[in-house]
């Protein structure tokens, strides 16, 4: 049993590459997406989603809070990509536990503040966060348990493509919103790197899925 456990902790090269890319995408998401002359208002992807949710035009747009949704979606995609990358069978390896823990921690970051459960259940922004975290948690748990295992590579590619599209759409809407305040602004390194890394993940996983079929 100890020998099996020791062997199971060794990540295969393909999974190691996946983890490097996922980790890099997570770091990019947390780097500035909008760079301004003042460091205090240089926003990363998560902060930009929160900031945009307070703007009346975002609240009243159709669909409501679309900008915030697009900016949060890359984080959802990253959590689900981790879930599809978890090795199987479940429970049998340290690598599986590590990936599952990472997926769960990332899912928790999508949860709204505790006020949502007590005094602010009518807040549409918090409702969106709760819906995303619940969806991510339920779907991700099915992935780490091995559901649809043979499709995981294709699902990873689809999730990465979704993250790429959402990143571009989110920053396009976000920087347009930011322009209304006449503040110095520019695309931050995070806004540039996040879609690039999602694109790389899409290409690599799609190629791996097609190779596996042959």
N, C-alpha and C positions, 0 to 999 in steps of 0.2 A: 504493500500500500504506500509506504514512504517513497519507494522507488518510483511508483506511478505518479505520486504527487510532485516529486522533484522534476520528473520529465515534463509534467503538464505545465510547470511554471515557465518553461522555455517557449517564448513566443516565436512562431514561424516568421521568416523574413517578410512575408506578405502582410502579416498582421502588424509587425513592427513598423513597416512603412505606413500602414493605415493609421497607426497611433501617432506617428510623427506628423502626418498631414492633418489629422483631427486636432491634435494639440496646437499646431500652428494656426489653424483656422480659428480655434477658440481664442488664442492670444490676439489674432488680428481683429476679432470681433470686439475685444476689449481695448484695442488701441483707438486713438481719436479717429472718428469718422468725419467730423467737421472740425477743421483747424481754424482757429481765430487768433487774433493778436493777443487775446487774454487767455491764459492757461485755464483759468477757472471756468470758462465757458467753451472749452474744447470738449466735445461730447463723443463718447464711444457709442456703439450700436445700441446697447441697452439704455444708456442715458438719453440718447436721442429719441428712443421710443417713448420713454417716460415724459420727456419734455414736450414732444409733439402731442401727446394725449391731453395736454392741458390747453391746447389751442382751440378756440371755438370752431374754426374752419375744419379742423380734423374731426372734432366731435360731431359736427353737423353734415359732414360729407357723406356721400352714398357709395359704398357701404360705410357706416360710421366707423371711425378709428382705423381706416384702411392703412394709413401711414404707419401707425404704431404696430399694427398687425404684421405688415411686411418687414418692419425692423426687428420684430421678435421672432419671426419665422426662421431665420438662420440658426438661432439658438435651439429651437425645436428640432430642426433638421440635424444639427450636430448631435443632440441627445439620441435621436433615433438611429443615426449612423453608428454611434457607439454600440447601440443595442443590436443592430444587425451584424456587427463585427464580432460580437461575443462568441467565443468558440463553444462548440457543443461536444458531448452532451452536457446539459446544465448540471450545476453543483459539483462536477467531477474534477475541477481544476482550479488552481489559484488564479489563472488567467481569466477564467469565467467570472470569478468573484470580483476581481479587480475591475473588469469591464462593466459588470452590473452595478458596482458601487459608483463608478464614474457616471454611468447613465442616470442613476437615481439622484446623485448630487446635482447634476445639471438640470434635471427635471424640477428639483426643489427650487432652483433659482427662478423658475418661471411662475412660482406661486405669488399671489397678491399678498399685501400686508395683512396682519391679523385683524385689522379693522373690518375687512371684508366679511369675516365670520361673525362680527359682533354688531357694529353700528353702521356699516356702509355697504350693505348687500345690494343696494340699488345702483352702485357706481359701475357704469358700463366699462370703464377702463379695467377695473378689478375683475369684472365678469369675463372680459376677454382673457386676462391673465389666467384666471381659474380654468377657463375652458381649454386653453392651450396646454396648461400643465396637466390637466386630467386626461386629455387626449394623448399627450406624449407619454404619460405614465402607463396608461392601459395598453396602448399599441406597443410601446417599448417593452413592457413586461412579456407580451406574447412573443416578441422577437427573441429576447434573451432565453426564453424557455424553449426555443427551437422551432416555433411555428413557422411554416413556409420556408424552412431552411434552404431548400434548393433554389429559392428565388431571392435570397438575401443579397447577392451581388447586384442583381438588377434593381432591387429596392434601394440599395445604397446609392447606385448611380442616379436613380430617380430623385432620391432625397437630396443628393448633392446638386443636381440640376435645379431643383426647387429652391435650395439655398442660394444658388448663384442668381437666379431670376429675382428672388425676393430681395437680395442684397442690393442689386442694381435699382430695382423699383423703389425700395425704401429710401436709399440715399438720394435718388432723384427727387422724390417728393419732399424729403426732409430738408435738403439744401434749398429747395424752392421756398419752403415755409420759413426757413431761417433768413432768407433774403429779405423778407418783409420787415425785418427789424433793422435793416440797413447797418448790419454789423460786418466787420471784416471777416471774410470767410473763404474757405477753400477746402478741397477734398483732402481729408486726412489720410494717413497711411493705412489705417484700418479699413476705410471704405474702398481702397484700391486692392489691398491684399486679400480681403475676405472673398470677393467673387472669383479672384484668380485661383485661390486655393480650392474653392468649391469646384471650379472648372477642372483643376488637376485631378481631384478625387473622382469626378464624373468620368473622365477619360480613362483613368487607371482601372477603376472598378468595372466599367463597361467592357474594356478590353480583357480584363481577367475573367469576366463572366462568359464572354464569347469564346475565349481560349478553353475554358473549362468544359464547354459544350462539345468541343471538337475531339 
